[in-house]
Amino acid sequence: QVQLEESGGGSVQAGGSLRLSCAVSGSMSGITSMGWYRQAPGKQRERVASITSTGVSNYLDSVKGRFTLSRDNAKNMVYLQMNSLKPEDSAVYYCNYAKIFPKRHDIWGQGIQVTVSS
């Protein structure tokens, strides 16, 4: 059974940095994706960054150049380095591990709050 545990959220002023970490226990077969989503109050959950097991990465346009997704396979960790944070980055961030082929199946972390003040 796959489980995800996030850490590293918190409060920071605009222009600051945070690094989110996600510890992954277990694995899924097939083509998979790992990454981070976020959901702000009153808004839909959106994908921030992800990378597939085939090496294809995607970033939300508004975070390109500021956020970096990385993974340490030896430690079963996924990281999201967030620089130049803006108030609009404030949200609950969720680590995601998904089997995307042949059939989608998502595993979510519990979510972690990121608050950026102006």
Salt bridges, closest charged atoms under 4 A:
GLU46 OE2 - ARG38 NE 2.82
ASP61 OD1 - LYS64 NZ 2.97
ASP89 OD1 - ARG38 NH1 3.00
ASP89 OD2 - ARG66 NH1 2.75
ASP106 OD1 - ARG104 NH2 2.84
